[in-house]
Amino acid sequence: MKITRIELTNFRNICQAELEPEDGLTVIFGKNGQGKTNLLEAIWLLTGAKSFRGAKDAELIQRKQQFSIIRAEIETQDMEKEIQISICPPGSPKPGRTAKVSGVDQGRASNLAGLFRAVVFEPNHLSLVKGSPEGRRKFVDSALCQLYPGYLAEYRRYLQVLSQKNALLKHYRRTPGAAEMLDIYDEQMAQAAQKITQRRQDYIATLAPLATQNYANISHGAEKLEIAYIPTAPQGNLQEILRNNRKEDLRCGFCTVGPHREDISIFINGQPARTDASQGQQRSAVLSLKLAEATMIEQITQEHPVMLLDDVLSELDEGRQQYLLSRMEGKQIFVSGCDGTMFRKTRGKMFHMEQGTLKPWKKGELDVSSSGAAYSD
């Protein structure tokens, strides 16, 4: 899977940009705040997922503009397609993100899930290890949405019932027949949750040994990474657990158990990585997870996803840099960074981003004596 061309119009600080990337490595470099991450974010949106920066749709539109457009030509093993995403602000005739594929309307951009696949690795992903369970659940759900387009619909059904139940819990004492209604919601939640939890458990069961091996390679066998999914109802009896937990839910005013509260355990050498691992160990764990995610996509779809590495090489030591880049050989990878001299000896195309303007850059034009001052923090 690869992108052969991408064009952005009014996307964040990028008024107009066109890029024909390399089949292998494409480097986007420049000072901070120039638009490098914006370009990678646009590529990620082609998956149908939300922004990996948590941005709202209106924030993706350049200031004083009424819309933003992302156009990309992609190639897979058996097809060539053009994806177009239009982003319009609230109050417009078609607010939010809508999509077309080869000129055919697809409705919401989330319907693109499964058509184009990518894996993004950016500095904030350290929260996968040291952050809240929500970030780890999003990591799994994002991957599952790319692999199984129907998963998104299943998860939305669960969230809809959860929202209805939470509303009832808040107004329980003022709602006639509330207890009977909660029984119905618990049954519906249990049915919807079963598929979600099973998908997540199966995914982590396959991902875990891949990530463990990646970590062993990075640490040269000196440390061991262990990953496991922690379900609310290990034996599948969620409806009973929901019923038994009703008093606590009423006290809190929201549902306290279910897939929306589950987590992934990450241990290094038998100790919880969230609290006991060093930042270097945590970074290696995230790198191991991301590489495992890409491997799983390739195993299931027979195509390697496009890799998006947003300013992460500068945070890795030389050994981890080489390990990461060596694993990417033969795949399409977009890398952003401040210092272009890091990539002088690599194969691939280089582009300089400055104030939202993207320009091709010849490696011979990088001056070692001045590039540090010009392009580093």
C-alpha positions in Angstrom: 0.0 0.0 0.0 1.3 3.4 -0.9 0.4 7.0 -1.7 1.5 8.2 -5.1 0.3 11.8 -4.8 -1.3 14.0 -2.2 -2.6 17.5 -2.5 -3.8 19.8 0.4 -5.9 22.9 0.1 -6.5 25.2 3.1 -5.4 22.6 5.6 -4.3 24.2 8.8 -1.4 26.5 7.9 -1.0 25.0 4.5 -2.7 27.0 1.8 -1.7 24.8 -1.1 0.7 21.9 -1.2 1.4 19.0 -3.6 3.6 16.0 -2.9 4.6 13.0 -4.9 6.3 10.9 -2.3 8.9 8.2 -2.7 7.9 4.6 -2.6 10.2 4.2 0.3 11.4 7.0 2.5 10.0 10.6 2.3 11.5 13.2 4.7 9.8 16.4 5.6 12.1 18.7 7.6 12.1 22.3 8.8 11.8 24.4 12.0 9.1 23.7 14.5 5.6 25.2 13.8 6.0 25.2 10.0 3.5 22.6 9.1 5.4 19.3 9.1 3.0 17.6 11.5 0.0 19.0 9.6 1.1 17.2 6.5 1.4 13.9 8.3 -1.9 14.5 10.1 -3.6 15.0 6.7 -2.2 11.6 5.5 -3.5 10.0 8.7 -7.0 11.3 8.1 -7.2 9.3 4.9 -7.7 6.2 7.2 -11.0 7.6 8.2 -9.9 8.0 11.8 -9.9 11.1 13.8 -6.9 13.4 14.1 -4.1 11.8 16.1 -3.7 15.2 17.7 -7.3 15.3 19.0 -8.2 18.2 16.8 -11.8 19.1 16.0 -12.8 19.4 12.3 -13.0 23.2 12.4 -9.4 23.4 13.6 -8.3 21.6 10.5 -9.4 24.5 8.3 -7.0 27.3 7.5 -8.0 30.6 9.2 -10.5 32.8 7.3 -11.2 29.9 4.9 -14.6 28.1 4.6 -13.3 24.6 3.8 -10.3 22.3 3.6 -9.7 19.6 1.1 -7.3 16.6 1.1 -6.9 14.7 -2.2 -4.7 11.6 -2.5 -4.0 8.9 -5.1 -3.3 5.5 -3.5 -2.2 2.2 -4.8 -2.8 -1.2 -3.3 -2.1 -4.7 -4.6 -5.3 -4.8 -6.7 -6.5 -1.2 -7.2 -5.8 2.4 -7.7 -8.1 5.0 -6.2 -8.4 8.6 -5.5 -9.6 9.7 -2.0 -10.9 13.1 -1.4 -11.8 14.4 2.1 -13.7 17.7 2.4 -13.8 19.4 5.8 -16.4 22.1 6.5 -17.1 24.1 9.7 -20.3 23.8 11.8 -23.2 25.7 10.1 -22.2 24.9 6.6 -24.4 22.8 4.3 -22.1 19.7 4.9 -20.4 20.3 8.2 -17.6 18.0 9.4 -15.6 15.6 7.3 -17.1 14.0 4.2 -15.4 11.7 1.7 -15.4 10.7 -2.0 -13.6 7.7 -3.5 -12.9 8.0 -7.2 -15.6 10.6 -7.4 -18.3 8.5 -5.5 -19.7 10.0 -2.4 -19.0 8.0 0.8 -20.8 10.1 3.3 -18.8 10.6 6.5 -15.1 10.3 6.3 -15.2 7.5 8.9 -16.6 5.3 6.2 -13.2 5.2 4.6 -12.1 2.8 7.4 -10.3 -0.2 5.9 -9.6 1.4 2.5 -6.3 3.1 3.4 -4.2 1.9 6.3 -1.4 3.7 8.2 0.4 3.6 11.5 1.4 6.8 13.2 4.2 7.2 15.7 4.6 10.6 17.4 6.1 11.9 20.6 2.8 12.0 22.6 2.4 8.3 22.1 4.5 7.8 25.1 1.2 8.1 26.9 0.4 4.6 25.6 2.5 3.4 28.4 2.4 6.1 31.1 -1.0 7.6 30.4 -4.6 6.7 31.2 -6.4 3.5 30.1 -8.4 5.6 27.6 -5.3 6.1 25.4 -4.5 2.4 25.4 -8.1 1.6 24.4 -7.9 4.1 21.6 -4.7 2.5 20.4 -6.5 -0.9 20.0 -9.8 0.6 18.7 -8.0 2.6 16.0 -6.2 -0.5 14.8 -9.4 -2.6 14.8 -11.3 0.1 12.8 -8.7 -0.2 10.1 -8.6 -4.0 10.0 -12.4 -4.6 10.5 -14.6 -1.8 9.2 -17.6 -3.3 10.9 -15.9 -2.8 14.3 -16.6 0.9 14.3 -20.4 0.3 13.9 -20.3 -2.2 16.8 -18.5 0.2 19.0 -20.9 3.1 18.2 -23.8 0.9 19.1 -22.3 0.2 22.4 -21.6 3.9 23.1 -25.1 4.8 22.2 -26.6 2.3 24.7 -24.0 3.5 27.3 -25.0 7.1 26.7 -28.7 6.2 27.2 -27.9 4.3 30.4 -25.8 7.1 31.8 -28.6 9.6 31.2 -31.0 7.3 33.1 -28.6 6.9 36.0 -28.4 10.7 36.4 -32.2 11.0 36.5 -33.0 7.6 38.1 -35.1 8.8 41.0 -37.2 11.0 38.7 -37.9 8.4 36.1 -40.8 6.0 36.4 -39.9 2.4 35.7 -36.2 3.2 35.9 -35.2 -0.2 37.3 -36.8 -2.1 34.5 -35.2 0.3 31.9 -31.8 -0.4 33.4 -32.4 -4.1 33.1 -33.0 -3.6 29.4 -29.9 -1.4 28.9 -27.8 -3.9 30.8 -28.9 -6.6 28.4 -28.2 -4.5 25.4 -24.8 -3.4 26.7 -23.8 -6.9 27.4 -24.7 -8.0 23.9 -22.8 -5.2 22.2 -19.9 -5.4 24.6 -19.2 -9.1 23.9 -18.1 -8.5 20.3 -16.0 -5.5 21.3 -14.2 -7.2 24.1 -13.6 -10.3 22.1 -12.1 -8.4 19.2 -9.8 -6.5 21.6 -8.7 -9.6 23.4 -8.0 -11.5 20.1 -6.1 -8.5 18.8 -3.9 -8.2 21.9 -3.3 -11.9 22.0 -1.8 -11.8 18.6 0.0 -8.4 19.0 1.6 -9.2 22.4 4.2 -11.8 21.2 5.2 -9.6 18.2 5.7 -6.6 20.5 7.6 -8.8 23.0 10.0 -9.9 20.3 10.5 -6.3 19.1 11.3 -5.2 22.6 13.8 -8.1 23.0 15.5 -7.1 19.8 15.7 -3.4 20.9 17.1 -4.3 24.4 19.3 -7.1 22.9 17.5 -9.6 25.1 18.3 -7.8 28.3 14.7 -7.0 29.2 11.3 -8.6 28.7 8.0 -6.9 27.7 4.7 -8.4 28.7 1.3 -7.2 27.4 -2.2 -8.5 28.3 -5.8 -7.3 27.9 -7.8 -6.8 31.1 -11.5 -7.3 30.4 -14.3 -6.3 32.8 -15.9 -9.8 32.6 -13.2 -12.4 32.0 -15.8 -15.2 31.8 -18.2 -13.2 29.6 -20.9 -12.6 32.3 -21.0 -8.8 31.9 -24.8 -8.6 32.3 -24.5 -10.1 35.8 -21.6 -7.8 36.7 -23.6 -4.8 35.5 -26.5 -5.8 37.7 -24.3 -6.4 40.7 -22.6 -3.1 40.2 -25.9 -1.1 40.0 -25.6 0.5 43.5 -22.1 1.8 42.6 -23.4 3.1 39.3 -26.3 4.9 41.0 -23.9 6.4 43.5 -21.5 7.7 40.8 -24.2 8.7 38.3 -22.6 6.8 35.4 -21.8 3.2 34.4 -18.5 2.1 36.0 -17.9 -1.2 34.2 -17.7 -2.3 30.6 -15.5 -2.0 27.6 -15.3 1.7 28.1 -13.4 1.1 31.4 -11.1 -1.8 30.4 -7.3 -1.6 30.1 -4.2 -3.1 28.8 -1.4 -4.2 31.2 2.2 -3.4 30.1 5.0 -4.9 32.2 8.8 -4.7 31.8 10.8 -7.3 33.7 7.7 -8.1 35.8 7.1 -4.5 36.9 4.3 -2.1 35.7 5.9 0.0 32.9 3.5 2.9 33.7 5.1 3.6 37.1 8.4 1.7 37.3 9.9 1.9 33.8 12.4 4.6 32.8 11.4 6.9 30.0 13.8 5.1 27.7 12.1 1.8 28.5 8.7 3.4 28.0 9.8 4.8 24.6 11.1 1.3 23.6 7.8 -0.3 24.6 5.8 2.2 22.5 8.1 1.6 19.5 7.6 -2.1 20.0 3.9 -1.8 20.0 3.8 0.4 16.9 6.0 -2.0 14.9 3.8 -4.9 16.0 0.7 -3.0 14.9 2.2 -2.5 11.4 3.2 -6.2 11.3 -0.3 -7.3 12.2 -1.9 -5.2 9.5 0.5 -6.7 7.0 -0.3 -10.2 8.2 -4.0 -9.8 8.0 -4.3 -7.7 4.8 -1.1 -8.9 3.0 -0.1 -5.2 2.6 2.2 -3.2 4.8 0.6 0.1 6.0 2.1 3.5 5.3 4.3 4.6 8.3 4.1 8.1 9.7 6.9 9.0 12.0 6.3 12.5 13.4 9.5 14.0 14.8 10.4 10.8 16.8 13.9 10.0 15.6 15.4 12.9 17.5 14.0 11.4 20.7 15.6 8.0 20.0 19.2 7.1 20.5 21.2 6.1 17.5 20.7 2.4 18.1 16.9 2.7 18.2 17.0 5.0 15.2 18.8 2.4 13.1 16.5 -0.3 14.4 13.4 1.6 13.4 14.7 2.6 9.9 16.0 -0.9 9.2 12.5 -2.3 9.9 11.0 0.1 7.4 13.1 -0.9 4.4 10.9 -1.7 1.4 7.9 0.1 2.9 6.5 3.6 2.4 7.4 5.8 5.3 7.0 9.5 5.9 9.4 11.0 8.5 9.3 14.6 9.9 12.2 16.3 11.7 13.8 19.6 12.4 17.3 18.6 11.3 17.6 17.5 7.7 21.2 16.5 8.1 20.1 13.4 9.9 18.9 12.0 6.6 21.7 13.0 4.2 22.9 9.4 3.9 19.4 7.8 3.5 17.7 7.0 0.3 14.5 8.8 -0.6 13.1 12.2 -1.3 13.5 15.2 0.9 11.2 18.2 1.2 11.6 21.4 3.2 8.5 22.9 5.0 8.5 26.6 5.8 5.4 28.6 6.9 3.1 26.0 5.3 5.0 25.9 2.0 6.5 22.6 0.8 9.5 22.6 -1.5 11.7 19.7 -2.9 15.2 19.7 -1.4 18.4 18.2 -2.8 20.5 16.5 -0.3 23.6 18.3 -1.6 22.0 21.6 -0.5 22.2 20.7 3.2 25.1 22.5 4.8 26.3 20.7 7.9 27.8 23.9 9.3 24.5 25.8 9.1 21.7 23.3 9.1 21.8 22.8 12.9 21.2 26.5 13.4 18.7 26.7 10.7 16.6 23.6 11.3 17.1 22.4 14.9 15.3 23.6 17.9 
